[in-house]
Amino acid sequence: MQTISSLRAKHLISPKELSAVLGEPLLCIFDIRGEIRPASAPPPWYRAMREEYILSHIPKAFFVDWLNDITQPDAPVKLTLASSEQMRTFLSHCGVTMAHRIVIYDDDGGHTAARLWWALRLYGFSNVQLLDGGWSRWVVEGYPTTNELPKQAPSPLELPPPSLQSLATTQEVLRAVQQKDAQLLDARSVELHQGKTTRGEKKGRIPGAYNIPYTDLVEGPHKQWRPTQEIAARFQEAGLDPSQRIIAYCNAGVSACVDFFAMALMGYEDIALYDGSWYAWEQTPEAPIEIGPLEENAPSKE
């Protein structure tokens, strides 16, 4: 069994550690900076930060447009993860092989970076890390930046089938609500969880879902990951049992990847992401909804 410290070293890398390996030939860096505005703000809520990348980025980093490069543009549920072929085409264009070490960063505590981390793990990449503290920490600590775009010959990449164990469907979530055979974890804000506001068509949460907002898992000016022991205490406080299967969700499956990453840091094994999340749930006619504080279990009248 891996220790907490070894899991942290496996999944996270510091700016100092990354700077020391920039010359490695099998290193690929992805810049997936993006903006997710609060639900209380007027739409559009989502933006890819390509202009910021063009101005300055970590040397060798490829830009990932989290709204287009790794999503299906015509899917009925917005921000649905890209198909295997779409992922293969994008990664091949960046010269990625299954042997590469991949480091991902954003500037919002891993908010969008964790989404790509999860997607790569889903497709069998085993050496994938998040830059702890992201872009802002890299800059403040004085490591090199550039506006030069990377050049890389495409790779003949073949992706294995996705790991369905870490991908939950609407039918599995419905069964979890009915049979209580899995725990549900809502990574959205308390306001969204309790149905005080929404980004979708309906307000509320999936019945019985525990709530750990993704913002609870990072700290400080660079939104670095909290100590793993503190994260474990937060999960225990919320009532989650790591011996059971846990399915994380949010609005579109992005913020939930932060909670999924936190569970990986703690060594949780039976974990999954509901990719469609709330946007898929609210489109399902038979899907029940709760509003109000969790202990009240107040059914939605919508």
C-alpha angles and dihedrals in degrees: 000000000000119000124236091251093051092048090051091051090048096053104029134052128188124225089250092053093046093049089055093058101039090113096056110121094217095051120112121185123197124199107202100166112164141154127241110183123206117274088242090062121087117262143294088075097172132064137164112222099222094141091056090049092051090053095050140344143152112290113268092015120142118210119242118199099211091197096055116009097059101027135073106250095203100039116128089233112057120241092017109166115269120263120260091257093049091050091046092051094049095046092044090053088057091051094247122162130182087256094061126111106228126202121187129193142176131165100248109072096281093305096141096015091064089056092060091041090056093046093051092048088049089059096049105267106146103181103063125134139179120228103242108231091011127214098340094054091046091054097042092050090054104246120155124281133184144184093213114116115231120249119210134159113240116260127227091242123178117188123213118230114283119267102253091191089076096042118077123199129212089254092056091049091049089052091049090054092048102038101027089226093138137028121242122218121198112204095187127103121283089251092057093041092054095043098247090130138358145202091207138052096279135041127229141047141276106279115269095008117152117225127229109156110218089235089067091068100062134053145187134035092305095042094239119182115273118241109284092240090058091049090050090051090051091053092047091049090053091055101249120151114210091202089070130065112270123202116196124204141165130164100303106358097269107098088039089065088066090058089043090053090050090054090051089052088055094048097248107164111187099059133133142178123231095219098193090045119167095346090059094039095054090052092056109093095206095046113113122220133206129201133189129037113338096245091060093054088202111186117230117247093206 
